[in-house]
Amino acid sequence: VSKYPQNNNLIESMTMFYSREGSTEDPEEVFGLIKSAIDADPTNVELWAGLGNVYLKSERWDEAIETYTKAVELQPENEINQLRLGYVYCLKADAAQNELSKQTFTSYEESTKAQDAVDAIYGASLPSLEKAHEFNPTDAATLEYLKSLCFRLRDMDGMMDKYNKYHELFLQTR
């Protein structure tokens, strides 16, 4: 990579390897290499998605959301990046829910407010997951995410209807 820093194929391959296998390398060095490649080619969707994948592997949810959002902005019709963006929101919400379960609250209102904040993160995943579903309406994995998410958020307006819709579509994929 240092010999051919402008070769984005090397950077893309490195991001695929790192996001799948991890690395003993300093992740900040990896992030720096990818960001340098993005600076040189800021419209390269694969570099943005690759950076998101590495952030995802590192459980850096906000950075992953930011980079997947950029990938989706550059190529909104890309089903995989839409799915990844929705998925990382779910992972961020799962982590927040896990932390919430460790807390002690002094009032129902305080507990409800904290849960509402977590549910808002889950809710942020819906637009991307629904977009991914539009691109591939028979994908069982996307439908599973959508029905589970809508059931989780069933007390919000319209979510139970969405749950029923996605549940029925999911059953049709079986």
QUILINJO-V670980 format. One record per residue. RES is the residue in three letters. PHI is phi in radians with two decimals (none if undefined). Layout:
res=RES phi=PHI
res=RES phi=PHI
//
This chain:
res=VAL phi=none
res=SER phi=-1.20
res=LYS phi=-1.31
res=TYR phi=-2.23
res=PRO phi=-1.16
res=GLN phi=-1.58
res=ASN phi=-1.49
res=ASN phi=-1.16
res=ASN phi=-1.09
res=LEU phi=-1.12
res=ILE phi=-1.12
res=GLU phi=-1.07
res=SER phi=-1.11
res=MET phi=-1.12
res=THR phi=-1.15
res=MET phi=-1.11
res=PHE phi=-1.11
res=TYR phi=-1.09
res=SER phi=-1.24
res=ARG phi=-1.62
res=GLU phi=-1.83
res=GLY phi=1.38
res=SER phi=-2.86
res=THR phi=-1.55
res=GLU phi=-1.18
res=ASP phi=-1.12
res=PRO phi=-1.06
res=GLU phi=-1.11
res=GLU phi=-1.16
res=VAL phi=-1.09
res=PHE phi=-1.03
res=GLY phi=-1.08
res=LEU phi=-1.11
res=ILE phi=-1.17
res=LYS phi=-1.11
res=SER phi=-1.10
res=ALA phi=-1.13
res=ILE phi=-1.16
res=ASP phi=-1.02
res=ALA phi=-1.37
res=ASP phi=-2.48
res=PRO phi=-1.20
res=THR phi=-1.80
res=ASN phi=-1.41
res=VAL phi=-1.08
res=GLU phi=-1.10
res=LEU phi=-1.18
res=TRP phi=-1.09
res=ALA phi=-1.13
res=GLY phi=-1.08
res=LEU phi=-1.10
res=GLY phi=-1.06
res=ASN phi=-1.09
res=VAL phi=-1.21
res=TYR phi=-1.07
res=LEU phi=-1.04
res=LYS phi=-1.06
res=SER phi=-1.52
res=GLU phi=1.00
res=ARG phi=-1.77
res=TRP phi=-1.05
res=ASP phi=-1.10
res=GLU phi=-1.17
res=ALA phi=-1.11
res=ILE phi=-1.05
res=GLU phi=-1.06
res=THR phi=-1.31
res=TYR phi=-1.15
res=THR phi=-1.05
res=LYS phi=-1.12
res=ALA phi=-1.06
res=VAL phi=-1.19
res=GLU phi=-1.08
res=LEU phi=-1.27
res=GLN phi=-2.52
res=PRO phi=-1.11
res=GLU phi=-1.53
res=ASN phi=-1.45
res=GLU phi=-1.02
res=ILE phi=-1.10
res=ASN phi=-1.21
res=GLN phi=-1.08
res=LEU phi=-1.11
res=ARG phi=-1.08
res=LEU phi=-1.10
res=GLY phi=-1.09
res=TYR phi=-1.10
res=VAL phi=-1.20
res=TYR phi=-1.06
res=CYS phi=-1.10
res=LEU phi=-1.13
res=LYS phi=-1.10
res=ALA phi=-1.15
res=ASP phi=-1.04
res=ALA phi=-1.13
res=ALA phi=-1.15
res=GLN phi=-1.13
res=ASN phi=-1.08
res=GLU phi=-1.16
res=LEU phi=-1.09
res=SER phi=-1.17
res=LYS phi=-1.56
res=GLN phi=-1.56
res=THR phi=-1.99
res=PHE phi=-2.00
res=THR phi=-1.65
res=SER phi=-2.61
res=TYR phi=-1.11
res=GLU phi=-1.08
res=GLU phi=-1.11
res=SER phi=-1.11
res=THR phi=-1.11
res=LYS phi=-1.08
res=ALA phi=-1.13
res=GLN phi=-1.17
res=ASP phi=-1.06
res=ALA phi=-1.13
res=VAL phi=-1.16
res=ASP phi=-1.09
res=ALA phi=-1.12
res=ILE phi=-1.18
res=TYR phi=-1.00
res=GLY phi=-1.07
res=ALA phi=-1.16
res=SER phi=-1.37
res=LEU phi=-1.01
res=PRO phi=-0.99
res=SER phi=-1.22
res=LEU phi=-1.15
res=GLU phi=-1.18
res=LYS phi=-1.16
res=ALA phi=-1.05
res=HIS phi=-1.11
res=GLU phi=-1.03
res=PHE phi=-1.27
res=ASN phi=-2.48
res=PRO phi=-1.17
res=THR phi=-1.86
res=ASP phi=-1.27
res=ALA phi=-1.12
res=ALA phi=-1.12
res=THR phi=-1.13
res=LEU phi=-1.11
res=GLU phi=-1.10
res=TYR phi=-1.01
res=LEU phi=-1.11
res=LYS phi=-1.18
res=SER phi=-1.12
res=LEU phi=-1.13
res=CYS phi=-1.15
res=PHE phi=-1.16
res=ARG phi=-1.03
res=LEU phi=-1.73
res=ARG phi=-1.02
res=ASP phi=-1.43
res=MET phi=-1.44
res=ASP phi=-0.96
res=GLY phi=1.39
res=MET phi=-1.25
res=MET phi=-1.19
res=ASP phi=-1.12
res=LYS phi=-1.13
res=TYR phi=-1.00
res=ASN phi=-1.03
res=LYS phi=-1.09
res=TYR phi=-1.22
res=HIS phi=-1.11
res=GLU phi=-1.09
res=LEU phi=-1.11
res=PHE phi=-1.08
res=LEU phi=-1.07
res=GLN phi=-1.23
res=THR phi=-1.46
res=ARG phi=-1.50
//
